[in-house]
């Protein structure tokens, strides 16, 4: 970062910070009822310039209008500079732990401060400490996708600020969520029992972690009604060793004993998908020992390597044993709106629940995790609360959904607005094509890897994640792992790109995940150039 003359940081945001900021904001950047002094400070707390003390008005429509425009300009310029001035915005933040405490006051201000000053602090102090998930050169983990439609939906939801925990508290919030999740279920070609027209239906959770937790609780309560509440210590769950760590956390929260969490070993022979034979054997063994198998978590697109568990045989095993099967398709499920990827969720008809993260790859902005259940009453029975102060009378009671009984918390945001806006403003065809573009960009990167004899692709690529590494020299896996660790650190320290890693069968593997909405072919090509440049030190007599 380069600091200028004290009026602003030169990070490509010159149009919104430094000397230019005052031209945008003017003198109306204090927040109260519109009464501000010439310096932009609010005359709403204590005495100010001899003016009469005005009572604070937190939501003033005209102040919102003016400052809302300023904030939109600030954010729009941020995105523009991610594209035009990436050298000034390192993808991976380069700050050290504790940096912010050293440059912020140790107590909150007693009096209002101007928006100009606050945004200047964002530019100088906050932005340098951000890892830029929306950068076109962000290839780590999985993307947290954004879009103009998603942003506008968030803005509208925040502006309306309704709390739709029951139908009564905002009928439109509840009914739109029901409708939009039916729309999305149809795009995914989910079985009819996941639609609201039957005993099932959809609900938007905050994250897949929440989705997994609530279905574990629903399955637990369903089985305990059959076998008794004293049998908790006998309940057993199953997943692969590639399943997201939130599954273990959900089970522990649900009271499942840690030693009863079976994480079945995977390897390259199944491309790290769960082996059905291992599941069958584990269930048979547990039944013989008096345990009660009650839950299977299958994954379509694991976090580690985008592995796909085979839903068809797993679903048959679950059905024959009366076990609840959940399908966690947080990342890859979004791609299944494309007909060519829909095959990866074949077998979902035998699942009891299914979730995706629309904020990962469907451009719905954080947070938006649709969950569908086959039997809504199993979920409701596990989570419902009926305090007197939430009771109300309504005609057609059986047709009313109260989403407070489909989730952990009581309060809930109007998340369906942004999903509705994404689907309407872009349309399914555009969404499919954008996902296809990301998959093609990943294929483009994979081709680079294949063409370089110093690298190898480690797993089969199904979607937009490429798992690769420097190849071992003379079969020395330990040295190979260390070289890949060094390469990862080197490329991320440049700030030009950000990639992440995993470990598969003892191999330290680099992950290149395409998903940021601004990513184009030139960014993939540049990323490969950076990787090759820093890998060259491991080879003698080789120049890139």
N, C-alpha and C positions, 0 to 999 in steps of 0.2 A: 504494500500500500504506500502511496506517495502523498504526503500532506503538503498542501499549498501554503497560502499566505495567512492561514488562520481563519479564513472565511469559509472553508469547506474542504472536504477530502476529495482528491482527484481520483475518483473511482468510476468514472463514466456516468455518474449521476448528476452531472453539472447542471442539468436543466431543472433539478428539483432540490439541490442543496447548495450550500455556499452562498455566494452573492446572488445567485439567481433565485434563491428560494423566496426572498422577500418580494420579488416581482410577481410570483405566483400567489403568495398568500396574502399580500397586502397588509392592512392593519386590522383585519377582522379574524384573528386567529386565537382569541380567547374564548373559552367555552363557558357560557352561562346563558342569559336570556338575550344576548345580542348587544348588551352594553359593554363595550370595551374601550380602553383608553388608547391614546395614540401609539403606545408602545406594544399594543397587542395583549397587554395584561388585563385580566378580568377585574372589574370593580364589583366583585360579588363576594369578597371575603375580607373583612376588615375595612380599613379606610384606603381609598385610592384617589390621589390627586384632588382631594377635597370633595369628591363626588358623593352623592347619596349612596349608601350601601344598598345594593340590590340583592335580593334573594336568588340563590342559584336555581337555574331551571335546566335540569340535566338534558332534557330532550326538547330542543327548540327547532322548529322545522326550518327556519331560515339559516340558522347556524349550521344545521345538518347539511343543507343544500350547498352552502359555500365550502364548508370543510370536507364534505363528501367528495366534491369535485377535486379538491386538492389531493385527497388521499388516493382517489382513482388515478390521477395523474402520476402520483408518486409510484404506485404499483405498476402502472403501464410502463413508466420509464425504467423501472427495475427489470421488467421482462425484456424490454428493448435492449437494454445494456447486457443482459445475459447473452443475447445474440450478437450484438455489435461490438462489445468491448469485453470479451471473456477474459482477457489478460488482466483486467482489474478486479475480477471476481473469481478467485480461486475456488474450484468446485468443492474441494475438501478444505474446511476452515483450517488455517495455519496457526491459530492462537494457542496459548498454553492454558492449562487448567487454572482457574481463579482469576483470569485476566479481567473479567468484568467488575468484580468487587473492587479492584484497584482504581477504577475510573468512574464509578458511580457513587453518589452520596450514600452515607450509611443510614439515612432516615428519609422518610417521605416529606415532600414540601408542605408547608402550612398554607401557602397561598397558590393560586393557579399560576401555571406557567404557559407561555405561548406555544401554539402548535409548531411554529417555525423552529423554536428551540428544541422541541421534542423530536421533530423529524430530522433535525440536524444531528441529534444524538443517535437516532436510528442509523443514519448513514455512517457516522464516524465510529460508533461504539457497538452497535448490534450487528449490522451487516458483515463486518469483518469476522464476527464469531458465528456466522451461519455456514453450514454446509448446504450448498445450493442444489437442492433436490430437483429443481425445475431446470437446471442447466442442461443444454443440449449435449454436454459431455459427461453427464451423470450416468454411470453404468453399474452402480453398486446395488446390492440387495435386490429389491424389486422397486419399480418406480412408484411414486405417489402422484398419480397423474392429475393434472389440472386442465381446465378449459375455460373459455370465456363464459360458456353456458353454465358450467358448474360454479364459477365465481359469482355470476349474477344470481344464481339460485341461492347461494350462501348469503349474498347481500340481502336478497328479498326475505329469506328466512330470518336473518338477524334483525332486519328492520321491522318485520311483523311481530317477531318475538312472542309467538304463542307457545303454550305448553300443553301439548295434546296427549295427556296421559289417559284420558277417557274420551269417548266419543263426544260427550257433552262439552268438554273443555275446548274443543275446536272440531266440530264435525268434519269440516273440509280436510283438516290435517289427517284425520283417521281414514276417511273415505278415499282421499287421493293416494295414500300409501297402499291401501288394498288394491286399487285399480292399477297403479303403476307396477306393483310387483306381479300382478297377473300379466301385464304387458311383457315384462321382462322374462317371466317364466315361459311364456309362449315363444319369445325370441330364442330361448335356450332349448325349446322343445322338451320341457320337463313334463313328466306324466301329469294327467289331469288331477290326480289326488293331491298335488301341491297347489292347486288353484283354490281361490276363496269360495268358489261355487260348490265345493264339497266339504269334507271334514277337515281339510288342511288349510293352507294359506301361507302368506308371507309376512315378514316383519323386518324392518330395517334396524339392525343392531349397529352399535358404534364401530365395532371391529370384529374380525373373525374370532378373536380370543373370547369375546363376549358370546358370540354365537355358539362356539363349542361348549362353553360353560353351561349355558341354559339348556342345551340338549342333553348334556351329561346329567344334569339335575332331573330333567324330565324322564330320561330312561331309568335313572336310579329309582325315582319314586314309583314308576310303573312296575318295575320288577319287585320292589319291596311290598307293594300291595298284594302280590301273589305269594311271596315267600316269607313275609313278616319283617318288621322293623329291626328285629334283633339279628338279622343276617347280614348286616352291613360289612362285617369283617370277612365275609365269604365272597363278596362281589368282586368280579374280575373284569378288566377291560383289556382291549387289544388294539395295537397300532404297530406300524413299522418303526424301526430305529431312525427313519428319516422324517417322521411326523413332527410337526411344529411343536416347540417346547410348551406352548400354551395348553396343549392337551394334558400334559402332566400336571400343570398348575390347576387346570379345571378339575381334574380328578381329585387332587388333594383338597381343594376347596370344597368339593362335594363329599368329602369324608372317605374316599376310597383309600385303602391302605396302600402305601407306596409299593410294598412288595407284591401287590396284586395288579400292578400296572405292567402288562406284558408288551415289551417293545421288541418285535420280531426282527431278527437280523436280515439285512438285505446285502446284495453284492452286485457286481457288474453283470452277472448272468441274467438278471431280470431288469437290468438298467436301473437298479435300486428301487424297483417297485416291490410291494409286499408279496411274498410267495404264498399263494393259496394253500399249498400243502403244509407249510409251516403253521399257518393259522389253524387248519384242521387238526393237526397234531397237538397243538397247544390247547385247543378247546377240549379235545378228547382226554388229554392228560389231566386238565383241571376238573373236568366232570368226574373222572375216576377218583380224584382226591377229595371230592365233596365241595368243590368250589362252585360258584354260580356265575357263569359267563353272561354278561348282559349288554356289552357295548363294544362296537368295533368302529374305529375312526380310520376311514380310508381317505387318501389324499390324491387329488388330481393337480399336479404341479407343485411338488414339494419345494420348500424354501431353499434347501441345499442345492438341488440340481434339477428341479422341475420334473422329477420322476412322477410316473403315473401308476397308481395302484390299479390292478385289473378288477374293475367293478363287477363285471359279470360273474366270475366265479366267487368273488368275495360276497356278493349279494346273495348268491344261492346258499352259501354256507351260513350266512346270517339268518336267512329266512328259514332254513331247515332246523336251526337251533333256537328260533324265537328270540334272536338277539337284535337289538337296535343297531342299525348301521347308519353312521353319519358320513357324509362326503364333504370334506373340506377342499373346496376348489377356489380358495381365496384369490390366487393369481390367475391360474390358467382357465378357470371357469368362464371368465370374461370372453376368452377367445372362442368359446363354444357357441357364440351367436353366429359364427361363421360355419357354414355347412361342412367344410373340409376338416374342421377341428371337433365337430360335435361327437364324432366317434369316441373321443376320449372319455365321455361320460355315459357311453352305452352301459347299461346295467343300473343306471340311477333309478329305474322303476322299482328296484328292490330296496332302495334306501328309505329310511324313515325321516331323514332330514338332509338338507343340502345348502351350502352357503358359498357366496362369492364376495369379493371386496370390489365394489364398483369404483372405489377411489384408487385402486391399484392400476386398472387398465381399461376403465370405461369412462374416465375423464369426469368423474362426479365430485372431485375434490374431497379432502378429508372432512369428516369421516362418514362412510356409507357402506355398510356391510349387509346386504340382503340375505335373509335366512328364510328357507321354506321348510315347513314341516308337513308330514303326511297326516298327522292327527293333532290338530290344534289343542284338543282337550287334554292331551298328555302334558303339553307345555303349560297350559293354563292351570291345571290342577297342581302342578309343582310350584308355580310362582304367584298365584293369585293372593291378594289381600283384599279384605272388604271392610275397612273401617267405616263407621257411620258417616263421617264427614265427606266421604266420597260417593255415598249412595245417591241415586237419582232415578226418577221415573221417566220412561220413554216408551212410546208405542213401538211395536215390532221388536221387542227386547232381544229376541233370538238373532236378529239381523245386525245387532250392534256389536262392534269390536271395541274392546278396551285394551289398548296396547300396554298399559301398565302391567297387565298379567302375562305378557309375552317377553318380559325383560327383567333385569335385576333392579334397576333404579325405578323410581316413580316418574320423575321429570323426564321429558324427552323433547328433542328438537324436531322441527318441521323438516326433516331430511328429505322427504319425498319430493319436495319442491325442486331441488336441484337435479334429482334423477329425472323427474318429469321434464324439466327444461332441457337437459342433455338429450333425451330421447326425441323431444319435439324440435329443438333448434338444429340438430344435426341429422336426425333420421337414422334408421338402422343401417342403411346401405353405406353411409359415410363412416359410421362407427366400424363396420366390418372392414372397410377398405383401409382405415387407419391402422387397425390391428394387423392386417395383412402387411402393410408397409413396414411395421416394426419387425414382424417375423422375417421379412425379406432382408431388412438391414442386418438382422442377426445372422442370416444365411451368408450375407456379404462378408461379415467379420469371420465367420467360420471358414469361408473359402480362403481368406488370408492365412489363417492358422494352418490349414491343410497344406497350403502351398509352401510353407516354410518348414524345412526338415528339422529345425531346432525345437519345434513346438509339436504338441499333439492335442487332439480333441479327446476328452476323457469319457464323456457320456454321449449317448444319442441325443440330439437336439430335437425336441418336439415343438417348441414355441419360440420365444425370443430370448432365451438364455443359452449362452455358450459356455460350457465348462471346459477349460483348457489349461495347459501348463507347459513350462519348459520340459523337454524330454530328458530323462535321466541319461547321464553319460556313463557308459560302461555298466549300466544296471545298478548304479549306486543310488538307491532311493533316499537315503538320509541326506546325501549331498544335494540331490534334486529338490527335496523339500525345502532345504535351507536356501537354495538359489531362488526358488519361487517366492519364499517369504521376502527375500531381499528385493526381488523385482517388484513385488506388490508395494512395498514401502517406498521404493524409488519413484515409481510412476505416480503414486498418490501424493508424494511430497512436492511434485512439480506444480500441483494445483491445476494442471491442464485437464486432467481427467480424474475420475474416481471410480475404481472397481473394488470388488470385495472378494472374499475367498470362502472355501469350505474344505472339509477333509472327507475324502471318500476312500474307504478301504486302506486307510493309513496314508493316502496320498494328499499332499497339500495342493489344492486345486484353485485356480483363479476363475472367477465368475464375471462374465460380461453380459449384463442384462440390458436390453434395449427396451425403453418404455417411456422415457421423457417426451412430452408432447412437441418439443422444439427440435428433437434430434433428426438430422438428415444424413445422407450418405457421406457428406464431407466430414462430419463429426466422427463417424465410424472410421473413416480412412485416417483421419488425424490421430485418433486414439491408437490405431494399430501402429502408426509411425512412432508415437511416443513409446509404446511398449517395445517395439523392435530396437529403438535407440538405446533404451536402458538395459535391454537383454544382451546387447552386443558385448558388454564387458565380460560376459561369461564365455565368450568364444575367442579363440586366437586366430589371427590372420583373417578376420571377417569384418567387413565394414558395411554399414547400412546407409 
